Amino acid sequence: MAVPLWAQDVPAAPGPNEAGFASLGGTPVAQGRAPAPPPPTPEEIEMQKHAAKLRNQDRFAKIKKDTDQLLELATQLKKSVDQASDQTLSLEVIRKAEQIEKLARQVRQKMVGE
């Protein structure tokens, strides 16, 4: 039986005991992957906790500032609407309502987490 010439040059697929498995234990060899990082030290864990606490405090301060501003804008909007006539609302009132809407979205996003 004759084998075509092109079939003779095709390398055989590696078996389970060849490439891809370590010679001892038969565990897969990491191919193209970086080794897993070492576990964090207690000092690193403490630093991460402290940094997270500072970020949370900063986020809370920003939320408080934004909600104070939101209250001020809402109060101004209420006064403007009370002073407007029944038939017309000024462009200022519409802009203030848009500002309130935008700020309220920002506050909600900060509350959910950045």
C-alpha positions as CSV (number, residue, x, y, z in Angstrom):
1,M,0.0,0.0,0.0
2,A,1.4,3.4,-1.0
3,V,1.1,6.4,1.3
4,P,0.9,9.8,-0.3
5,L,4.0,11.9,0.1
6,W,2.2,14.8,1.8
7,A,0.8,12.5,4.5
8,Q,4.3,11.5,5.6
9,D,5.2,15.0,6.6
10,V,2.3,15.6,9.0
11,P,3.4,15.4,12.6
12,A,1.3,13.3,14.9
13,A,-0.7,15.1,17.6
14,P,0.9,14.9,21.0
15,G,-0.5,12.3,23.3
16,P,-1.5,12.9,26.9
17,N,1.9,11.9,28.2
18,E,3.7,14.3,25.9
19,A,3.6,18.1,25.7
20,G,0.9,19.7,27.9
21,F,1.5,17.5,30.9
22,A,4.3,17.6,33.4
23,S,6.5,14.6,33.5
24,L,5.7,14.0,37.2
25,G,2.1,13.7,38.4
26,G,0.4,14.2,35.0
27,T,-0.7,17.8,35.8
28,P,-1.2,20.2,33.0
29,V,1.7,22.6,32.3
30,A,0.7,26.3,32.3
31,Q,1.1,27.3,28.7
32,G,1.5,31.1,28.2
33,R,0.1,31.9,31.6
34,A,1.8,33.9,34.3
35,P,2.2,32.1,37.6
36,A,-0.5,33.0,40.2
37,P,0.6,35.9,42.4
38,P,1.5,35.1,46.0
39,P,-1.2,35.6,48.6
40,P,-1.1,39.1,50.1
41,T,0.7,39.7,53.4
42,P,-1.1,40.8,56.5
43,E,0.4,44.3,56.0
44,E,-0.9,44.5,52.5
45,I,-4.4,43.4,53.6
46,E,-4.4,46.1,56.3
47,M,-3.3,48.7,53.7
48,Q,-6.0,47.6,51.3
49,K,-8.6,47.9,54.1
50,H,-7.4,51.3,55.1
51,A,-7.4,52.5,51.5
52,A,-11.0,51.2,51.0
53,K,-12.1,53.0,54.2
54,L,-10.6,56.3,52.9
55,R,-12.3,55.9,49.5
56,N,-15.6,55.2,51.3
57,Q,-15.2,58.3,53.5
58,D,-14.4,60.4,50.4
59,R,-17.4,59.0,48.5
60,F,-19.7,59.7,51.5
61,A,-18.4,63.3,51.7
62,K,-19.1,63.9,48.0
63,I,-22.6,62.4,48.4
64,K,-23.3,64.7,51.3
65,K,-22.1,67.8,49.4
66,D,-24.1,66.8,46.3
67,T,-27.3,66.2,48.3
68,D,-26.9,69.6,50.0
69,Q,-26.6,71.2,46.6
70,L,-29.6,69.1,45.4
71,L,-31.7,70.5,48.3
72,E,-30.7,74.0,47.5
73,L,-31.6,73.6,43.8
74,A,-34.9,72.0,44.7
75,T,-35.7,74.9,47.0
76,Q,-34.8,77.5,44.3
77,L,-37.0,75.5,41.8
78,K,-39.9,75.6,44.2
79,K,-39.7,79.4,44.7
80,S,-39.4,79.9,40.9
81,V,-42.4,77.7,40.2
82,D,-44.4,79.5,42.9
83,Q,-43.6,82.9,41.3
84,A,-44.4,81.8,37.8
85,S,-47.8,82.4,36.2
86,D,-50.3,79.6,35.5
87,Q,-49.6,79.8,31.7
88,T,-45.8,80.0,31.5
89,L,-42.7,78.6,33.1
90,S,-39.5,80.4,32.4
91,L,-36.5,78.9,30.7
92,E,-34.6,79.3,34.0
93,V,-37.1,76.9,35.7
94,I,-36.6,74.3,33.0
95,R,-32.8,74.6,33.3
96,K,-32.9,74.3,37.0
97,A,-35.0,71.1,36.7
98,E,-32.5,69.7,34.3
99,Q,-29.7,70.5,36.8
100,I,-31.6,68.7,39.5
101,E,-32.1,65.7,37.3
102,K,-28.4,65.5,36.4
103,L,-27.3,65.9,40.0
104,A,-29.8,63.4,41.2
105,R,-28.4,60.8,38.7
106,Q,-24.8,61.5,39.9
107,V,-25.8,61.1,43.6
108,R,-27.5,57.8,42.8
109,Q,-24.4,56.5,40.9
110,K,-22.2,57.5,43.8
111,M,-24.5,55.7,46.3
112,V,-24.4,52.5,44.2
113,G,-20.6,52.7,44.1
114,E,-18.0,54.1,41.7
